[in-house]
Amino acid sequence: MQPYAKRADVSLAAHGEVRGIGMSPTVLSAENITVAFGGFIAVNGMNLALRQHELHFLIGPNGAGKTTMLDVICGKTKPGAGRVLLGDGLEITRKRDYEIAGLGVGRKFQAPSIFPNLSVKENLELTVDSDRSVLRALKVRRNRCTTFEMKKVLELIGLPDRLHVRAGSLSHGEKQWLEIGMLLLQKPRLLLLDEPVAGMTDEETMKTGELLQSIAKDCSVVVVEHDMEFVRSFAAKVTVMHEGKLLKEGSMQEIQRDPLVAEVYLGKRRVANAQAAGH
Amino acid sequence: MVLKWLTGNPGGRSKRILWSAVLLLMCLAPLFTTPFRLGLITKFLALAILAVGLDLIWGYGGILSLGHGVFFGLGAYAMAMYLKLDASGSALPDFMGWSGAASLPWFWEPFRSFPAALILGMLLPALLALILGFFTFRNRIVGVYFTILTQALVMIVVTLFVGKQEWTGGTNGITGYSSILGFNLNAPSTKIGLYFITLAALAGAYILCRRIVNSRVGQVLEASRDGENRVRFLGFDPSRYKTFAFAVSGGLAGLAGMLFVLQVGIISPSMMGIVPSIEMVLWVALGGRGTLIGAIIGAVLLNAAKTGISEAYPEGWLLVLGALFVIVVVLMPKGLTGLWSKAASSLSKRGGTVHAAVRKES
C-alpha cells in the first residue's frame, strides 16, 4: 500500500466529516457554464460553487471537462454561455486573464511553469507587488531583501535553503512547490490546481497534500486530480464531472458509495464482465 | 572620495577600475586619431546606441526585431530634414524642386526648429514602435510572426520613402548639407565635439537600459520571455511591458540615426532597408545578447571590421558577414561575452573554486 494512503482515514475524519461540507461563504460560483470547441461540447451547463476554507477536488474520467472548467474560471477560455461570479457578486466572465489573476484567483498549470532562468527568490519576488503597472515596476529594483512573507512561504513549501538557486535546476516536485508558493504570495482567495501531484514520488505527493491542506485554511483550493488515492487521502469535498456535466457532489465517502459514479468509472469494465459472464 | 568609490564595493571594484580605464581611454581618443578616424569611431558609437536598445528587447524580452532599420531611419531623416532646411535657407530643398513640388509639405515645417527635430527624431520612432507593439503584443503575436511583421514594416516604409520622392528625396535620400547650428560638420573641432556628444549619448543609453534591466520591468521582461502564460496568471500584463521596452528601443534607434547622419552626411532608404536591419541584429548576436555591453562591443567591432575589410577588399565584406553569421549561430550562441565568461570561469576553476553554474535548462 502506498504510504500516504494509510493516512486516508485520519484525514477524512478530520476534514471530510467535521467541517467538509459546512456552509462557509461562497468564494466563487460558476453558473451554467457551457464551452464548445468547434462542434465538441467540452463543458455543458456546469454549475460549481466554491466555498471558503475548502479543499475541493474535481474528478472525472478523461474528457469530462475538468481542466476546461478551471480554464473558464481563470479566464484562459471564454465560455459560450453562463457566467462566473466572485463571492462579492463581481462578474469576471469577460475579464482578461491577468485582471482575474489580480482579483485573487491563482492558477497552477499541470506542467510546472516557473521561470527557469531566474532564481527561486526572483521567482517569488515577481508575485509580491500589489501594483503591476509598468511605471511602478520601473522604480522597483529586483533582488531586494527577502520579506517576512517570502520567508514564511519558503518555509511552507520547504525550500528555505534554495533561495538563490536557479529555478530551472530544481527537481520536478520542488518546481511544483515553488509555483504553488508563487501563487500563495499573491494572497489569492481561490487557488486552482491542475494535477499538482502528477509525476511526484509518494513522499512528495504526501508533502503536497499536507501543503494543500494547510493552504486551504486561508483560502479556497480546487484541485483537478486523477490519482484517486490522493483524492481519498485529502479531499474534503469532491465534485465528479462526466461529459461536461455535474454528476455528483459530496464527501469522498458519499461519492464512493454512489452507484452512478461507479458506473461512469467502472462502466466499461462491468459491461465487459457481464459479457464475459454471459458467454 | 575617489578612493572610497573605488574601494566601496569589493566585488565590483575590479569592474569599476576597468570601466574607468575604458572611459578614460575613450575620452583621450581624439588626441591619438585623425579627424577622419575619429569620425568613423563616432559613427560606430552611434550605431552602438541602437545595438543597446536592440539588446534590451531581444536579449531580455526575447523579441527579435528585424525592423530596427525603420526606427533608425526615422531618426536619421528627422535630423537630415532639419539640416537640409537649414542649408536651403528660405528656398525649397533642391530635390523638391526637381520632383516638381511647389511648396514645402506641412510635415516638414516642425523640422525648421532644431529642438523640435531633436525631439521628433526620438519621439516618432518610439511612437511607431509603441503603436506596432501595442497591436501585436496585445493580440499575442510573438516569436517568428512578430519578426516577420517587423520585416513587413521595413518593406512598407522603404517603399513609401522611395515612392514619395518629392517629400523624402526618393532613392537618393537627403544630402547636401555641411553645417549644424553654424558649426561646420567637417571641421576637426566639430568632429571632436560630436564625438563627445555621441559618447555621452551612448553612456546615457547604456545606463538607461541597465536601469530598466535591473528594475522589476527587466525581471518581468525576462520572465515573460521564459513563460508568458505564468506571467499573465501572476496578474501582470506582459504586452504592456513588451510594448514599453519596444518603444524605448525604437527611440534609442532614432537617437542613433540622428547621430549617424551627422557623421555620414546622407541618409537614404537603402540605409534603413532589410539588409541593414539584419546586420544590426548580427551586431548584438556577435557581441552576446542579454548583456548590453556585448551589444556595444559587437556593434563597434563589426562596423570597424566592415570599414577595414571594405577598404582593403571592396567585395569581401558580404562574404565575411555571411561566414560570421554562420559561425555565431553554430559555435557561439552567447557571442563574444559568452566566450569571455566561459574562459573566465574555466580559469577560476583551475584556480580551485568550482562553480556549478548550470545555465542549461534540463
Interface residues (C-beta under 8 A of the other chain):
Chain A: C74 R96 D97 Y98 E99 A101 G102 G106 R107 F109 S113 I114 F115 P116 N117 L118 E122 E125 L126 T127 D129 R132 S133 V134 R136 A137 L138 K139 V140 R141 R142 R166 G168 S169 E179 M182 Q186
Chain B: R211 I212 N214 S215 R216 V217 G218 Q219 V220 E222 A223 D226 G227 N229 R230 V231 R232 F233 L234 G235 F236 D237 R240 Y241 F244 V358 R359 E361 S362
